[in-house]
């Protein structure tokens, strides 16, 4: 269910004053007027009596004014029928769609858990002055928690496969190593209805995060649940986010900051990178208000639960790390340029894994600073300096730490499995940083080849390390919402490795990657198979579209045929074909990228004019220079027209493809758009295409509508950052 990102007004909770009614009076106003007995059906969970439900009239207890429905309308969001938003109404998931009408979620919940009339949502005491300000909101949230029976069933079924990970947001590694992480049984400690709403929302989000890591095979094995686990997960998160984490009136406690961090983590796990980024920036702002950014550690916050321990420095580090990771994925600017988290004092007091994370955090900031600046001759020197920092960071851990851990699916030591998984993911993040760092120099004009061979080899090796570990992880962990960012990193690594092999063919017999092509191709095929399987098990849009994209790209087989492949933008209107190139290629992969354009990767036969101008191309070492992949920047990355009418191309021979593909994965829910015009020069242009009317998802749209979230756009912008320049 799409929930408006606006905090509700909670003044409504105090607007209605109870009336004094005769003892034993339980009927509503409408039944009293009609002189009917007010009855409630115990088989149906409803806030209305039987008569009011039949008549469609508001069911208001005589304890409240007759116009009390106006007060209820201001509590939370409202659906089309005016009912307060409680997270129970939602669209059916793909795996749940059937030919029949689905029963409303609210009708299958046990009656004893949910109130029968509106006044029970707003139970109050006679002494309003002594009542906590948000007690009514707390009770409203509390009744929406799953029953203890449901929670026990989930925890019992998953105790041999999962542990909680939310403590990573607030607790140092050293403490977690010593004390161990919490087990699912801790979720049975349900907050009381009179507790602060922030604490109840925190429990909701922790439970939602736990359900994200529930293996898909357990979803069907857990018997007797009033709702499917996925429905419970979405309902808890939606209610907590709408009523608490986006409510500025509840900001001020350390637990409220934790709730916003939990929201950001929840969003990134389900693939909503943009919503996670928005929540993360909210957490960053609140943390600054609390003084977490101050070097003197003068923080200003209160704790609602004295039993909970927090480390403000760790929380600030976690906020910054997640923000920078998402910024790298989406091509957004850094939200904080603070590098003090990697000071010598803090590094000396941390464990090896913690030290590596802090050094990664600084390296990400420096990469983002480079990417945000205009391309210049200094970029290569900055890139080499950051590369040395990453080498130093890697050297701070023992060499055997870098061996990929073997994840044992039958292991009973869940703590050990968790830390091995964490280590594997951190290794993937390290190699991804190397990839992101050198990607702008992986494909370069032949004149600059000697200066950029280091970047090319680094990208190739880093991509292999990412993909091999991804295959190891996804052979063990088939949960779509677990380790979600790794799926994005694997997709980028696979695309980079495929382009590197295309590039390497320009070296002919001196191709350094020739002997690794079949092994690399097999590894990418395995990645594609894992993504297909994850989609089959989880009905996951990102995995489905990633698998489709890789399958289409793998059709460009370098070992067969002798056509030519071009990668270029083909979505700008007003640019007409030139040089005699055909409008439609014999074989093509076309990738629609919202707010960017269309990337075409296509096999083309050489035209007459291209053959005439062959001597104007830069020299290549191949014996057949007609069969080339040329990437050239027709515009600068900013989108402004290039002053050079003859862009510096990258040319290398490639092979034939077997079929034509129209790939619209990031745009899967929209009608396919046809582009009548293509560029004459086979290259990649960064000129944004005109917006397709009504075709683009919202800029903060969810993963179900925008699977790649703009990661593909950032990838192609990065790879073309310095192509055609003088660097």
C-alpha positions as CSV (number, residue, x, y, z in Angstrom):
1,X,0.0,0.0,0.0
2,X,1.3,3.4,-0.9
3,X,1.3,5.6,2.2
4,X,1.6,9.4,2.0
5,X,4.9,10.6,3.3
6,X,3.3,13.0,5.7
7,X,3.0,12.7,9.5
8,X,-0.5,12.7,10.7
9,X,-1.9,15.3,13.1
10,X,-2.2,13.7,16.5
11,X,-4.2,16.6,18.0
12,X,-7.3,14.7,17.0
13,X,-6.6,12.2,19.8
14,X,-7.4,14.9,22.4
15,X,-10.2,16.6,20.5
16,X,-13.0,14.3,21.6
17,X,-14.2,14.4,25.2
18,X,-16.1,11.4,26.7
19,X,-19.7,11.9,27.6
20,X,-21.2,10.5,30.8
21,X,-23.6,7.7,29.8
22,X,-25.9,5.5,31.9
23,X,-24.2,2.4,33.2
24,X,-24.6,-0.6,30.9
25,X,-25.2,1.6,27.8
26,X,-23.3,0.1,24.8
27,X,-25.3,1.1,21.8
28,X,-24.2,3.5,19.1
29,X,-26.0,6.8,18.2
30,X,-27.5,5.4,15.0
31,X,-29.0,2.3,16.7
32,X,-30.4,4.5,19.5
33,X,-32.2,6.7,17.0
34,X,-33.7,3.7,15.3
35,X,-34.5,2.1,18.6
36,X,-32.6,-1.0,17.6
37,X,-30.3,-3.3,19.5
38,X,-26.7,-2.7,18.8
39,X,-25.1,-6.0,17.9
40,X,-21.5,-6.9,16.8
41,X,-20.8,-10.1,14.8
42,X,-17.9,-11.9,16.6
43,X,-16.9,-13.6,13.3
44,X,-16.1,-10.3,11.7
45,X,-13.5,-7.9,12.8
46,X,-15.1,-4.5,12.4
47,X,-15.4,-1.2,14.3
48,X,-19.0,-1.0,13.2
49,X,-22.1,-2.8,14.5
50,X,-24.1,-5.1,12.2
51,X,-26.8,-2.4,11.6
52,X,-24.3,0.4,10.8
53,X,-22.4,-1.9,8.5
54,X,-25.6,-2.8,6.5
55,X,-26.6,0.9,6.3
56,X,-23.1,2.2,5.6
57,X,-23.5,4.7,8.4
58,X,-20.8,5.7,10.9
59,X,-20.9,3.7,14.1
60,X,-20.2,6.1,17.0
61,X,-20.6,5.1,20.6
62,X,-22.8,7.3,22.8
63,X,-19.7,8.1,24.9
64,X,-18.6,10.4,22.1
65,X,-20.3,13.3,20.2
66,X,-22.2,12.3,17.1
67,X,-19.8,14.1,14.8
68,X,-16.9,12.0,16.2
69,X,-16.3,10.5,12.7
70,X,-14.7,13.8,11.8
71,X,-12.2,13.3,14.5
72,X,-11.5,9.7,13.4
73,X,-10.9,10.9,9.9
74,X,-8.0,13.0,11.1
75,X,-6.2,10.0,12.7
76,X,-3.7,8.6,10.2
77,X,-4.3,8.4,6.4
78,X,-7.6,7.4,5.0
79,X,-8.6,5.1,2.3
80,X,-11.2,5.7,-0.4
81,X,-13.9,4.6,2.0
82,X,-12.7,6.9,4.8
83,X,-11.3,4.3,7.1
84,X,-8.2,5.2,9.2
85,X,-5.0,3.9,7.8
86,X,-3.8,0.9,9.9
87,X,-1.7,-0.8,7.3
88,X,-4.0,-3.7,6.8
89,X,-5.3,-2.8,3.3
90,X,-2.8,-3.4,0.6
91,X,-2.4,-4.5,-3.0
92,X,-1.9,-8.2,-3.5
93,X,1.7,-9.3,-4.1
94,X,2.5,-11.0,-7.4
95,X,2.8,-14.4,-5.7
96,X,-0.6,-13.9,-4.1
97,X,-2.7,-12.9,-7.1
98,X,-5.4,-15.4,-8.0
99,X,-8.4,-15.5,-10.2
100,X,-10.7,-15.1,-7.2
101,X,-11.3,-12.0,-5.0
102,X,-8.9,-12.0,-2.1
103,X,-10.4,-11.9,1.4
104,X,-9.6,-8.7,3.2
105,X,-6.7,-9.1,5.6
106,X,-8.8,-7.6,8.4
107,X,-11.4,-10.3,8.1
108,X,-9.1,-13.2,9.0
109,X,-7.6,-11.7,12.2
110,X,-8.7,-13.1,15.5
111,X,-11.5,-11.0,16.9
112,X,-10.1,-10.8,20.4
113,X,-7.0,-8.9,19.3
114,X,-8.8,-6.0,17.6
115,X,-11.2,-3.4,19.0
116,X,-14.9,-3.6,18.1
117,X,-15.7,0.0,18.1
118,X,-13.9,3.4,17.6
119,X,-13.8,4.4,21.2
120,X,-11.5,1.4,21.9
121,X,-8.9,3.0,19.7
122,X,-9.0,6.1,21.9
123,X,-9.4,4.6,25.4
124,X,-8.6,7.3,27.9
125,X,-8.8,7.9,31.6
126,X,-11.0,10.4,33.4
127,X,-7.9,12.4,34.5
128,X,-6.7,13.8,31.1
129,X,-4.1,16.0,32.8
130,X,-2.2,13.0,34.1
131,X,-2.3,11.1,30.8
132,X,0.8,10.9,28.7
133,X,0.6,13.0,25.6
134,X,0.6,10.2,23.1
135,X,-1.1,7.4,25.1
136,X,-3.9,7.2,22.6
137,X,-1.4,6.8,19.7
138,X,0.4,4.1,21.7
139,X,-2.8,2.1,22.1
140,X,-3.7,2.5,18.5
141,X,-0.3,1.1,17.5
142,X,-0.4,-1.6,20.1
143,X,-3.6,-3.2,18.8
144,X,-2.0,-3.4,15.3
145,X,0.9,-5.6,16.6
146,X,0.6,-9.3,15.5
147,X,-0.8,-11.6,18.1
148,X,1.6,-13.4,20.5
149,X,0.6,-16.7,18.9
150,X,1.6,-15.4,15.5
151,X,4.9,-14.0,16.8
152,X,5.7,-17.3,18.6
153,X,5.0,-19.3,15.5
154,X,7.3,-17.2,13.4
155,X,10.1,-17.1,16.0
156,X,9.8,-20.9,16.6
157,X,10.0,-21.7,12.9
158,X,13.0,-19.4,12.2
159,X,15.1,-19.9,15.3
160,X,17.4,-22.4,13.4
161,X,17.9,-20.1,10.4
162,X,17.9,-16.4,11.5
163,X,19.2,-14.1,14.2
164,X,18.5,-10.4,14.6
165,X,20.8,-7.8,13.0
166,X,19.4,-4.5,14.0
167,X,21.9,-4.1,16.8
168,X,24.5,-3.4,14.3
169,X,23.0,0.1,14.0
170,X,23.6,1.1,17.6
171,X,26.3,-1.2,19.0
172,X,30.0,-1.6,18.3
173,X,31.4,-4.8,16.8
174,X,33.5,-5.4,19.9
175,X,30.5,-5.4,22.1
176,X,28.5,-7.7,19.8
177,X,31.5,-10.1,19.5
178,X,31.6,-10.3,23.3
179,X,27.9,-10.5,24.1
180,X,26.5,-12.1,20.9
181,X,23.5,-10.9,18.9
182,X,20.0,-11.2,20.0
183,X,17.9,-14.2,19.0
184,X,14.4,-14.2,17.6
185,X,13.0,-15.0,21.1
186,X,13.7,-11.5,22.2
187,X,10.9,-10.3,19.9
188,X,8.4,-12.0,22.2
189,X,9.0,-9.2,24.6
190,X,6.1,-7.1,23.3
191,X,5.9,-3.5,24.5
192,X,3.0,-2.5,26.7
193,X,0.2,-0.4,25.3
194,X,1.0,2.4,27.7
195,X,4.6,2.8,26.5
196,X,5.8,5.6,24.4
197,X,4.7,5.2,20.7
198,X,8.3,5.5,19.6
199,X,9.1,2.3,21.5
200,X,6.2,0.4,20.0
201,X,7.1,1.6,16.5
202,X,10.7,0.5,17.2
203,X,9.4,-3.0,18.0
204,X,7.3,-2.9,14.8
205,X,10.3,-2.1,12.6
206,X,12.6,-4.6,14.3
207,X,10.0,-7.3,13.7
208,X,9.6,-6.1,10.1
209,X,13.3,-6.3,9.6
210,X,13.4,-9.8,11.1
211,X,10.6,-10.9,8.7
212,X,12.7,-9.6,5.8
213,X,15.3,-12.2,6.6
214,X,12.8,-15.0,6.8
215,X,13.7,-17.8,4.3
216,X,11.1,-18.1,1.6
217,X,10.5,-21.8,2.3
218,X,9.4,-20.9,5.8
219,X,6.6,-18.6,4.5
220,X,4.5,-21.7,3.6
221,X,5.7,-23.9,6.4
222,X,4.5,-21.7,9.3
223,X,0.9,-22.9,10.0
224,X,-1.9,-21.1,11.7
225,X,-0.9,-17.5,11.0
226,X,-3.7,-14.9,10.7
227,X,-1.7,-13.2,7.9
228,X,1.1,-14.2,5.6
229,X,4.5,-13.1,6.9
230,X,5.0,-10.7,4.0
231,X,1.7,-9.0,4.8
232,X,2.6,-8.7,8.4
233,X,6.0,-7.2,7.5
234,X,4.6,-4.6,5.2
235,X,1.8,-3.6,7.5
236,X,4.1,-3.1,10.5
237,X,6.6,-1.1,8.6
238,X,3.9,1.1,6.8
239,X,2.1,1.9,10.1
240,X,5.3,2.7,12.0
241,X,6.7,4.9,9.2
242,X,3.5,6.8,8.7
243,X,2.6,7.4,12.3
244,X,6.0,7.7,14.0
245,X,9.2,8.0,12.0
246,X,7.9,10.7,9.8
247,X,6.2,12.6,12.7
248,X,8.5,15.5,13.6
249,X,6.7,15.9,16.9
250,X,8.2,12.6,18.1
251,X,11.8,13.6,17.3
252,X,14.1,14.1,20.3
253,X,14.8,10.7,21.8
254,X,17.7,8.4,20.8
255,X,15.0,5.7,20.1
256,X,13.3,8.0,17.6
257,X,16.6,8.3,15.7
258,X,17.0,4.5,15.8
259,X,13.5,4.2,14.3
260,X,14.4,6.4,11.4
261,X,17.6,4.3,10.8
262,X,15.5,1.2,10.9
263,X,13.2,2.7,8.3
264,X,16.2,3.5,6.1
265,X,17.5,-0.1,6.4
266,X,14.1,-1.6,5.8
267,X,13.7,0.4,2.6
268,X,17.1,-0.5,1.2
269,X,16.5,-4.2,2.0
270,X,13.3,-4.2,-0.2
271,X,15.2,-2.4,-3.0
272,X,13.7,1.1,-2.4
273,X,17.1,2.8,-2.6
274,X,15.6,6.3,-3.1
275,X,13.2,6.1,-0.2
276,X,16.1,4.7,1.9
277,X,18.2,7.7,0.9
278,X,15.4,10.1,1.9
279,X,15.0,8.4,5.3
280,X,18.8,8.3,5.7
281,X,19.0,12.1,5.1
282,X,16.3,12.5,7.7
283,X,18.3,10.5,10.2
284,X,21.4,12.5,9.4
285,X,19.5,15.8,10.1
286,X,18.1,14.5,13.4
287,X,21.6,13.2,14.4
288,X,23.1,16.6,13.7
289,X,20.4,18.2,15.9
290,X,21.4,15.8,18.6
291,X,25.1,16.8,18.2
292,X,26.4,13.5,16.9
293,X,28.6,15.3,14.4
294,X,30.4,17.3,17.0
295,X,34.0,16.3,17.7
296,X,33.6,17.0,21.5
297,X,30.8,14.3,21.8
298,X,28.5,16.9,23.3
299,X,25.2,15.2,22.4
300,X,21.7,16.4,23.2
301,X,19.1,13.6,23.4
302,X,17.0,11.7,25.9
303,X,16.5,8.0,26.2
304,X,13.0,6.6,26.6
305,X,14.2,3.2,27.7
306,X,17.0,3.2,30.3
307,X,17.7,-0.5,29.7
308,X,18.9,0.1,26.1
309,X,22.5,1.0,25.4
310,X,23.5,3.2,22.5
311,X,26.8,4.3,21.1
312,X,26.3,7.7,19.3
313,X,29.6,7.4,17.4
314,X,28.6,4.1,16.0
315,X,25.1,5.4,15.1
316,X,26.6,8.4,13.3
317,X,29.1,6.1,11.4
318,X,26.2,3.8,10.3
319,X,24.2,6.7,9.1
320,X,27.1,8.1,7.0
321,X,28.1,4.7,5.6
322,X,24.6,3.9,4.4
323,X,24.2,7.4,2.9
324,X,27.5,7.1,1.0
325,X,26.8,3.6,-0.3
326,X,23.5,4.7,-1.7
327,X,25.0,7.9,-3.1
328,X,27.6,5.8,-5.0
329,X,24.9,3.5,-6.4
330,X,22.6,6.4,-7.5
331,X,25.2,8.9,-8.5
332,X,24.1,11.5,-5.9
333,X,26.3,13.9,-4.0
334,X,27.7,13.2,-0.5
335,X,25.5,14.3,2.4
336,X,28.5,14.7,4.8
337,X,32.2,15.2,4.1
338,X,33.3,14.4,7.6
339,X,36.4,12.2,7.6
340,X,37.1,12.1,11.3
341,X,35.5,8.7,11.7
342,X,38.8,7.2,10.6
343,X,41.0,9.0,13.1
344,X,44.0,7.1,14.5
345,X,42.4,6.9,18.0
346,X,39.1,5.4,16.7
347,X,40.9,3.0,14.4
348,X,43.1,1.8,17.3
349,X,40.1,1.1,19.5
350,X,38.2,-0.9,16.9
351,X,38.3,-4.5,15.7
352,X,39.8,-5.3,12.2
353,X,36.3,-5.4,10.5
354,X,35.4,-2.1,12.1
355,X,38.6,-0.4,11.0
356,X,38.0,-1.5,7.4
357,X,34.5,-0.1,7.4
358,X,35.8,3.3,8.7
359,X,38.5,3.4,6.0
360,X,35.9,2.4,3.4
361,X,33.7,5.3,4.6
362,X,36.4,7.8,4.0
363,X,37.3,6.3,0.6
364,X,33.6,6.5,-0.5
365,X,33.6,10.2,0.4
366,X,36.7,10.9,-1.7
367,X,35.2,9.0,-4.7
368,X,32.0,11.0,-4.4
369,X,34.0,14.2,-4.3
370,X,35.9,13.2,-7.4
371,X,32.7,12.3,-9.2
372,X,31.0,15.5,-8.2
373,X,33.7,17.6,-9.7
374,X,34.1,18.5,-13.4
375,X,36.4,16.0,-15.2
376,X,39.9,17.3,-15.3
377,X,43.6,16.3,-15.6
378,X,43.7,15.9,-11.8
379,X,41.2,13.0,-11.8
380,X,43.8,10.3,-12.6
381,X,46.1,11.5,-9.8
382,X,43.2,11.5,-7.3
383,X,42.1,8.1,-8.5
384,X,45.6,6.7,-7.9
385,X,45.8,8.3,-4.4
386,X,42.4,6.7,-3.4
387,X,43.6,3.4,-4.8
388,X,46.6,3.5,-2.5
389,X,44.4,4.2,0.5
390,X,42.3,1.2,-0.4
391,X,45.4,-0.9,-0.6
392,X,46.5,0.3,2.8
393,X,43.0,-0.4,4.2
394,X,43.1,-4.0,2.8
395,X,46.6,-4.5,4.3
396,X,45.3,-3.6,7.8
397,X,43.7,-7.1,7.9
398,X,45.5,-10.5,7.7
399,X,45.8,-12.0,4.3
400,X,43.7,-15.0,5.2
401,X,40.8,-12.7,6.1
402,X,40.4,-12.0,2.4
403,X,39.7,-15.6,1.6
404,X,36.0,-16.0,0.8
405,X,34.4,-17.7,3.7
406,X,32.5,-20.9,3.1
407,X,28.9,-20.5,4.2
408,X,27.5,-23.8,5.6
409,X,23.8,-24.1,5.3
410,X,23.6,-26.9,7.9
411,X,25.7,-25.1,10.5
412,X,24.0,-24.8,13.9
413,X,26.2,-21.9,15.0
414,X,24.1,-19.0,13.7
415,X,26.4,-16.4,15.3
416,X,29.3,-17.8,13.3
417,X,27.3,-17.9,10.1
418,X,26.2,-14.3,10.6
419,X,29.7,-13.0,11.0
420,X,31.0,-15.0,8.0
421,X,28.2,-13.5,5.9
422,X,29.1,-10.1,7.2
423,X,32.7,-10.6,6.3
424,X,31.7,-11.8,2.8
425,X,29.6,-8.8,2.2
426,X,32.3,-6.4,3.4
427,X,34.7,-8.1,1.0
428,X,32.2,-7.5,-1.8
429,X,31.9,-3.8,-0.7
430,X,35.7,-3.4,-0.9
431,X,36.0,-4.8,-4.4
432,X,33.0,-2.7,-5.5
433,X,34.8,0.4,-4.3
434,X,37.8,-0.5,-6.5
435,X,35.4,-1.0,-9.4
436,X,33.6,2.3,-8.8
437,X,37.0,4.0,-8.5
438,X,38.5,2.8,-11.8
439,X,35.3,2.5,-13.9
440,X,35.7,5.9,-15.5
441,X,39.1,4.7,-16.9
442,X,38.2,1.2,-17.9
443,X,37.3,2.1,-21.5
444,X,39.6,4.7,-22.9
445,X,40.8,5.9,-26.3
446,X,43.8,4.0,-27.6
447,X,46.0,7.1,-27.3
448,X,45.6,7.0,-23.6
449,X,45.7,3.2,-23.3
450,X,49.1,2.9,-21.7
451,X,48.1,5.2,-18.9
452,X,44.8,3.4,-18.1
453,X,45.7,-0.3,-18.4
454,X,46.0,-0.4,-14.6
455,X,42.4,0.8,-14.2
456,X,41.2,-1.7,-16.8
457,X,42.9,-4.7,-15.1
458,X,41.8,-3.5,-11.7
459,X,38.1,-3.3,-12.8
460,X,38.3,-6.8,-14.4
461,X,39.8,-8.4,-11.3
462,X,37.5,-6.5,-8.9
463,X,34.5,-7.6,-10.9
464,X,35.5,-11.2,-10.7
465,X,35.9,-11.0,-7.0
466,X,32.5,-9.5,-6.6
467,X,30.8,-12.0,-8.8
468,X,32.5,-15.1,-7.3
469,X,31.5,-14.0,-3.8
470,X,28.0,-13.2,-5.0
471,X,27.6,-16.7,-6.3
472,X,28.8,-18.1,-3.1
473,X,26.4,-15.9,-1.1
474,X,23.3,-16.6,-3.2
475,X,24.0,-20.3,-3.3
476,X,23.6,-20.2,0.5
477,X,21.1,-17.3,1.0
478,X,18.1,-17.2,-1.3
479,X,16.3,-14.5,0.6
480,X,15.7,-11.5,-1.7
481,X,15.5,-9.0,1.1
482,X,18.7,-10.1,2.7
483,X,22.0,-8.4,1.6
484,X,20.0,-6.5,-1.0
485,X,22.7,-4.0,-2.0
486,X,24.9,-7.0,-3.1
487,X,22.4,-7.7,-5.9
488,X,23.0,-4.2,-7.3
489,X,26.7,-4.5,-7.0
490,X,26.7,-7.9,-8.8
491,X,24.7,-6.5,-11.7
492,X,27.2,-3.6,-12.1
493,X,30.2,-5.9,-11.9
494,X,28.7,-8.3,-14.5
495,X,28.1,-5.4,-16.9
496,X,31.6,-4.0,-16.3
497,X,33.2,-7.4,-17.0
498,X,31.2,-7.9,-20.2
499,X,32.2,-4.5,-21.5
500,X,35.9,-5.1,-20.5
501,X,35.9,-8.3,-22.6
502,X,34.4,-6.4,-25.6
503,X,37.1,-3.8,-25.2
504,X,39.9,-6.3,-24.9
505,X,39.2,-7.6,-28.5
506,X,40.8,-4.6,-30.0
507,X,44.2,-6.0,-28.9
508,X,43.8,-8.9,-31.3
509,X,46.3,-11.6,-30.6
510,X,47.7,-9.6,-27.6
511,X,44.3,-9.7,-25.8
512,X,45.2,-10.2,-22.1
513,X,41.7,-11.3,-21.2
514,X,41.2,-13.9,-24.0
515,X,42.1,-16.9,-21.8
516,X,39.7,-15.8,-19.1
517,X,36.7,-15.1,-21.3
518,X,34.9,-18.5,-21.0
519,X,35.5,-18.7,-17.3
520,X,34.2,-15.1,-16.8
521,X,31.2,-15.8,-19.1
522,X,30.3,-19.0,-17.1
523,X,30.5,-17.0,-13.8
524,X,28.1,-14.3,-15.2
525,X,25.8,-17.0,-16.4
526,X,25.7,-18.5,-12.9
527,X,24.9,-15.0,-11.5
528,X,22.0,-14.8,-14.0
529,X,20.7,-18.2,-12.9
530,X,20.9,-17.2,-9.2
531,X,18.9,-14.1,-9.9
532,X,16.3,-16.1,-11.8
533,X,16.0,-18.5,-8.9
534,X,15.7,-15.7,-6.3
535,X,12.9,-14.3,-8.3
536,X,11.1,-17.6,-8.6
537,X,11.3,-18.1,-4.8
538,X,10.5,-14.6,-3.7
539,X,8.6,-13.0,-6.6
540,X,11.3,-10.3,-6.6
541,X,11.2,-7.6,-9.3
542,X,14.8,-6.5,-9.1
543,X,16.1,-10.1,-9.4
544,X,13.8,-10.8,-12.3
545,X,14.8,-7.7,-14.3
546,X,18.5,-8.1,-13.5
547,X,18.4,-11.7,-14.8
548,X,16.6,-10.6,-18.0
549,X,19.2,-7.8,-18.6
550,X,22.2,-10.2,-18.1
551,X,20.5,-12.8,-20.4
552,X,20.1,-10.2,-23.1
553,X,23.7,-8.9,-22.8
554,X,25.1,-12.5,-22.8
555,X,23.6,-12.9,-26.3
556,X,26.4,-10.7,-27.5
557,X,28.7,-13.7,-27.8
558,X,32.3,-12.7,-28.6
559,X,33.2,-16.2,-29.8
560,X,30.6,-16.3,-32.7
561,X,30.0,-14.2,-35.7
562,X,31.8,-11.1,-37.0
563,X,29.3,-8.2,-36.7
564,X,29.9,-5.0,-34.9
565,X,28.4,-3.9,-31.6
566,X,27.7,-0.4,-30.6
567,X,26.7,1.1,-27.2
568,X,24.9,4.4,-27.5
569,X,22.0,6.5,-26.4
570,X,19.0,6.5,-28.7
571,X,16.3,8.5,-27.0
572,X,16.9,12.1,-28.0
573,X,14.5,13.6,-30.5
574,X,15.6,16.0,-33.1
575,X,18.9,14.1,-33.9
576,X,18.6,12.6,-37.3
577,X,20.5,9.6,-38.6
578,X,23.6,10.4,-40.6
579,X,26.4,8.7,-42.4
580,X,24.0,6.3,-44.1
581,X,23.4,4.2,-41.0
582,X,20.3,2.1,-40.9
583,X,17.5,3.1,-38.5
584,X,17.2,-0.4,-37.1
585,X,20.1,-2.8,-36.4
586,X,19.9,-6.4,-37.2
587,X,20.4,-7.3,-33.6
588,X,19.9,-5.1,-30.6
589,X,19.6,-4.8,-26.8
590,X,17.8,-1.7,-25.9
591,X,17.7,-0.6,-22.2
592,X,15.2,2.0,-21.2
593,X,16.4,4.1,-18.3
594,X,13.9,6.5,-16.7
595,X,15.0,10.2,-16.6
596,X,18.1,9.3,-18.7
597,X,17.2,7.9,-22.1
598,X,17.7,4.6,-24.0
599,X,21.0,2.7,-24.1
600,X,21.4,0.6,-27.2
601,X,23.8,-2.3,-27.5
602,X,23.5,-3.6,-31.0
603,X,25.1,-5.5,-33.8
604,X,25.6,-3.5,-36.9
605,X,27.0,-4.2,-40.3
606,X,29.6,-1.7,-41.7
607,X,28.0,0.9,-44.0
608,X,29.5,2.3,-47.1
609,X,30.3,5.7,-45.6
610,X,31.9,4.1,-42.6
611,X,34.1,2.1,-44.8
612,X,35.1,5.2,-46.7
613,X,36.0,7.0,-43.4
614,X,37.8,4.0,-42.0
615,X,41.2,5.7,-42.3
616,X,40.0,8.5,-40.0
617,X,39.6,6.2,-37.1
618,X,42.3,5.8,-34.5
619,X,44.6,2.8,-35.2
620,X,43.7,-0.5,-33.7
621,X,45.8,-3.6,-33.4
622,X,43.1,-5.9,-34.8
623,X,43.5,-7.3,-38.3
624,X,39.8,-6.4,-39.0
625,X,39.1,-2.9,-37.9
626,X,35.6,-2.9,-39.3
627,X,34.2,-5.0,-36.5
628,X,34.3,-2.6,-33.7
629,X,32.5,-1.5,-30.6
630,X,32.9,2.3,-30.3
631,X,31.9,4.2,-27.2
632,X,32.1,8.0,-27.7
633,X,30.8,10.9,-25.8
634,X,28.7,13.1,-28.1
635,X,28.1,15.3,-25.1
636,X,29.7,16.0,-21.8
637,X,28.4,14.1,-18.8
638,X,26.6,17.2,-17.7
639,X,24.4,17.0,-20.8
640,X,25.8,20.1,-22.5
641,X,26.7,19.8,-26.2
642,X,30.3,18.9,-27.0
643,X,32.4,21.5,-28.7
644,X,34.3,18.8,-30.5
645,X,32.4,17.5,-33.6
646,X,34.6,14.5,-33.9
647,X,34.5,12.7,-30.5
648,X,37.4,10.5,-29.6
649,X,36.0,6.9,-29.9
650,X,37.0,3.7,-28.3
651,X,37.1,1.1,-31.0
652,X,37.5,-2.7,-30.7
653,X,36.3,-5.7,-32.6
654,X,33.4,-7.6,-31.2
655,X,31.1,-10.4,-32.4
656,X,27.7,-11.2,-33.7
657,X,24.6,-11.5,-31.6
658,X,22.0,-14.1,-32.2
659,X,18.8,-12.2,-31.8
660,X,17.3,-8.8,-31.2
661,X,16.2,-7.8,-27.7
662,X,14.0,-4.9,-26.5
663,X,14.9,-4.7,-22.8
664,X,12.7,-2.3,-20.7
665,X,13.4,-3.7,-17.3
666,X,13.7,-0.5,-15.2
667,X,10.5,0.5,-17.0
668,X,8.7,-2.8,-17.0
669,X,5.3,-1.5,-15.9
670,X,5.0,1.1,-18.6
671,X,4.1,0.7,-22.3
672,X,7.1,0.1,-24.5
673,X,8.4,3.3,-26.2
674,X,9.8,3.2,-29.7
675,X,12.5,5.6,-30.7
676,X,12.4,6.6,-34.3
677,X,15.8,8.3,-34.4
678,X,19.2,7.0,-33.7
679,X,22.7,8.5,-33.8
680,X,24.9,8.2,-36.8
681,X,28.0,7.7,-34.7
682,X,27.9,4.4,-32.8
683,X,28.5,5.8,-29.4
684,X,27.0,6.5,-26.0
685,X,25.6,10.0,-25.5
686,X,24.6,11.4,-22.1
687,X,22.0,13.8,-23.5
688,X,18.9,13.2,-21.4
689,X,15.9,12.2,-23.6
690,X,12.6,14.1,-23.4
691,X,10.4,12.8,-20.7
692,X,7.8,10.3,-21.9
693,X,4.4,11.6,-21.0
694,X,3.0,9.7,-18.0
695,X,5.7,7.1,-18.5
696,X,8.2,7.7,-15.7
697,X,7.9,6.5,-12.1
698,X,8.0,8.9,-9.2
699,X,11.5,10.2,-8.4
700,X,11.2,8.3,-5.0
701,X,9.2,5.4,-6.5
702,X,9.5,2.0,-5.0
703,X,11.3,-1.0,-6.3
704,X,8.1,-2.6,-7.6
705,X,7.7,0.3,-10.1
706,X,11.4,1.1,-10.7
707,X,13.6,-1.9,-10.1
708,X,17.0,-0.4,-10.8
709,X,16.2,2.9,-9.1
710,X,18.7,4.7,-11.4
711,X,21.7,2.5,-10.6
712,X,22.0,1.7,-14.3
713,X,22.0,5.4,-15.1
714,X,24.8,6.1,-12.6
715,X,26.8,3.1,-14.0
716,X,26.8,4.4,-17.6
717,X,27.5,8.0,-16.5
718,X,30.5,6.8,-14.5
719,X,31.8,4.6,-17.4
720,X,31.6,7.6,-19.7
721,X,33.0,10.2,-17.3
722,X,36.4,10.6,-19.0
723,X,35.8,9.0,-22.4
724,X,36.9,11.4,-25.1
725,X,38.8,13.7,-22.8
726,X,42.5,14.6,-22.7
727,X,43.2,12.8,-19.4
